[in-house]
């Protein structure tokens, strides 16, 4: 049966859901989305788990929290117990997808603690712990693309761990992420690790770029500035795809691919529109190209299923237009490097805040059981 999500998948886009909860798993909803919405993976983050675990109408975690309280677990131990259990269960559901896709899709991500965003060694240690604890070949460990995260990404890949690199906003940082991935693959190859077992995606954030850029365009307030609104996010993503194509056609990358390595696929993150005036599917239908992942909140997924129209590759034809957008933005005096640095700092801070809120609420729940 042809549906907009089936057409999107046929165009080469892997559809991943940007949400996970135990209720979604236990109710069969996740399996249903795989069957009817062409969902082939899931991404998570501290905010998603905070919303799930602390939802007062969701009692699916109550029994486990009571057990953890009785065992004397700390809030952080309890959170990791709950989240790793959910991710392992989701990975098992996606196992047939993983097999059918030749081990490309069927992936579920879990993030290292946001408190480690600026701690290289701590990130590597926790990535290895999560990889060993969950023990599923279709897992992706999420590591942020901070300056401290870059060497951690290389070390994790070098140890044979599949990684979802998150919080990428700029082309400059994306180039560093690709370099870290290739460095990790070279390390893994030297250690005799089968490169074909290592997968990675690079999560390039889209809608947040428009939110910050449009705020600055509104402050300028001219007709020229208004005409550029809601264009920076798509332009940035299109140029990221161009960089991906060039980087993985290089001699360095080709040598690794010939040795069995996989490309690090671009993943479009933050694809829910923030401006209600924009179509819900803007960051889906405008970012179609072979070999990309689009991770969507459920609202965007359903809008894509109901209304999305896929007409083919909508990325590569827009490279020159994307460069023009950035030339026009720069001509107005907007420092895009500052835009992306602000977004990275805010992204890390938001995840840290969500993480601490989650720990505080779980701690309260544990204490209530003791």
N, C-alpha and C positions, 0 to 999 in steps of 0.2 A: 504494500500500500504506500503510495507516494504522499508524503506530508512535508511541510516546510522543514521540519527538523531532519527528516530522512534526506531531503534534497541538500541540506546544509552538510550533512555527513558525506553525501556522495560527492560534494565539491571539495572534500579533503579536510573539512574542519571537524576536529574531535570536540564533542559537546560534553563538558564537565559541569556538574552542579556545584555551586558555591554554597553548600550547606550540608550539615550532617547532624543528626540527633538519634538517640536510641529509639525514640518513638517512630521516627522515619524508617529505621531499620526493622524494628519488631513488627510494625503494622503491615509490612510488605510494600510500603510506598516507594522505597528505593528500587526494589525489583520492578515495580510497575513503571517507573520512569525509564529504566533501562529498556523495557519491552515496548513502551509506547512513545517515548520522547527521544530515543536514540542517545540516551545518556551513557557515556563510556568512562566516566571517572568522577571523582569528588575532591574538592579542595576544602580545607578547614583552616581556621585561625582562632586565636584566643577569644575574639568577639563572638564568633559562631558558637563555640563551646560554652561561653558564659551565658549566652541567650538560652541554650538548650538546658544546661544543668540547673540554672537558677530560675527557670520558668515555673511559677507556682502551680500551673495547671498540669505540669508534666511530672508524674509520680514514678516514672520508669527508673529513676536513679535512687529512689528512697531506700530500697533494700540494700543496695551496695553501700550507700553512705552509712547505714546502720552497722553493717559488717565492718567497714573500715573504722568506724568510731570505736567499736568493741576491740579492734586490734590495736588501737592506739595510734593510728596513722595520722601524720600531719596533713595540713590542708594541701600542700604541694604533692605529697604522696597520693592523696585521695584523688586529686585532679588527674594526675598521670595514670592512676589505675582506671578511672572512668573513661578518659579519652583514648587510652591505648586499647581498652576493651572495645569501644565503639569502632575505632579505626580497623582493628583486626576483624571484627564482624563484617564491616563493609568490604574489606579486602577479599574476604571469602565469598561474598555475594558477587563481586566483580571478577572472581577468578576465571569463570568461563569467557568473559569478555577479553581478559588478558591473554588467554590461550588463543582465542579466535583471531585476535589482532596481531598475532605474532609477537606478543609481549610488549607491544607499544602502548596500548590503552589498558583499561581496567585498573587504573591507578587511583590510589587514595593518599592524600598528603597529611602529614602531622608536623606541626611546627615545634622547633626547639623553643625553650622558654624565651620570651621577649626580653627578659632581664639580661640575656646573654648577647644582645645585639652588638655590643661593643667589646665582646670578650671572645677572641679567636679560640683559645685553648678550651674554654668552657663549652663553646659551641661544638667543637669536634668531639669532646668527651660525651656530651649529651646526644649528639647525632649517632654515635656508635652504640650508646645505651638503648636508644629508641629502635635502632635497626635490629639489635639483638633481641630486645624484649618482644617486639611485635612479630619478628621472624616470618615475614611474608615477602616473596620476591617481587610483588607488584606494589610495594610501599614506596612512597617518596617522602624523604625527610626535608622539611621546609627550612631553609636558611636565608636570612635577609641579606640583600646585596649592599650592606654597609661596608665601609673600608675594612673593618675587622672581620666582616663576613667573607670577604673575597678569599683570603688564604684558608679559611675554614672550609669553604666550598671545594677548593682544590684538594685539601687533605681528605675530605670525606669521599670525594670522587676517587681519589687515589687509593682509598681503602676498599673500594668496590661498592660504596653506598650510592644508591640512586637519590638524586637531589632535585627538589623544586626550589629554584632560586626566586625569592619573592622581593617585593618592594623595589622594583626597578622603574625609574622614572626618566632617566636621561640616556641619550645615545652613548655618551662618554662612559657612563657606568655600565651600560649594556656591553660595550666592547671589552671592558675589564672582566665582566662575568663570563663572556665567551672565552677569554684568555685563561681564566681560572679553570673552566671546564676542560679545556684542551690540556692545560698543565696537569690536571688531575688524571686525565686519561693517559698521559705520558708516564706518570708515576705508576699507575695501575698496570700498564703494559710492561714496564720494567720489572714489576713484582710478579709477573706471570698471571695476572688476573684476566679472565675472559672478558674482553671489552664489550662483547655483545650483551652481557648481563647488566650493564650499567646504563640506566636511562636518566635523562634530565630534561626539565623544562625551565624556561626563563620567563618568569611572570612579569610582564610589562603592563603597568597600570595605565588606564586610559581615561576614565571619566574624571578622576581627581585632577588630572592635568587641565581639563577644561574648567573645572571649578575655580582653581587658583588663577589661571590665566584670564578667565572671563571677569573675575573680580577686579583684576588690574585694568582690563579694558574698560570696564564700567567706570572706574575712577578717572579715566581719561575722558570718556564721555562724548567723543566725536563720532560722526557718522562712519568714518574710516575704522575706528575702534569697534563700533557696534557690528560692522560687517564681518569682523574676524571672530566673533564669538562662536563657540562650539566647533571650532575648526582645529585648534591646537592638538587636542587629544588624538584625533584621527591622523593628523599629519605626522605627529610624533611616532605613532604606531606603524604607519606606512614606512617611514624611514628606518625604523627598527627592523622591519622585515627585509628591507633592502640590505641593511648591514648583515643580517643573518645569512642572506643568500651569498653575499660576497665572502663572508668569513668562512663559511663551510665549503666554499669552492677553492680556498687557499691551499697551497702545497702542504702546509702543516696539518690542516684538517683532513685533507684527502688521504694523507699517509695513515692517519688514525682510522679513518673510515674504511680504508682498504684492509686494515688489520682487524676489522670486525666491529669498530665503534659505531655508535648511533649518533645522529645529529642531536643537538640540544634544541628541541622545538620551541618556538616562541609561543607563549601563552598570554592571551589577552585577559587581564584581570581588571577588576573594578569596571565591569561592563553594564552595571545598572545605571541608567541615566539619573543625574542629580537635578537637572532642570526639568520641571514638569511640562514645559512647552515642547520638549524634544520627544520624538518617537521612542517608545520603550526599546525598540530593536536597533536603534542607531548604531551602537557599537558592536552589533552582530552583522547586519547586512552590509555594512561599509568596511568590514575587515575580513573578507573571505579570501582565502588563498590556500593552496595545497599545503598540508603538513603543519597547520597551526592548531592550537587548542583555544577554545573560547570557554571560559568558566563563568557561569551565569547564576545569579540569584534566581529563585524559582519564578518570580514575577517576570523576569526577562525571558526565561525558558518558555513559559506559557504564552507570552506575547509572540515569541518567535514561532511557536507551534500554530498559533491562531492566525497570525498576520504576516509572518516573515516571508519575504520573497527573495530568493537567491537567484541571481542572474549570471553567476560565474565570478571569476576572480575580480574583486573590487579593490585590491591593494596595489598590485604592481603597476596598474595604469595611472596611479596617482602620485608617483614619486616627484615629478617636476612641480605639480601643484602643491605638494607638501612643502617643498623648498621655498616656493613663493610665499606660502603662509608664514613661514618663519622669517623670511626677509621683511615682510610687511609688519610683523610683530616687533622685530628689532628696530625698524624704522620709527616706530612709535615710542621707542625708548624703554621697552620692557626687556629686562635681563632674564632670558629664559633659563640660564644656568641657576639663577637665584630661585626661580619658580620651582625647579626640580629639587634643589637642595631643601627648600622649605617643605616640599611634599615628602621627601624622605624623612626629615626630622619629625614632621607631624605623624607620618605613618608609623614610625617606630614608637613614638610617644603614645599614640592611640592604642597600639597593641599592648604596651606596657600597662597602661591604665586599665584596659579590659582584663588583663591577666591578674592584676592586683585586686580588682573588684571581684573577680571570680574566686581568688584565694580567700578573700575576706568572707564572702558569702558561704563558701564551702566550710570554712573554719567555724562559722556560726552554726551551720547545719550539723557538723561533727559534735560540737559542744552541746547542742540540744539533745543529742543521742546518748550523752555520757552521764 
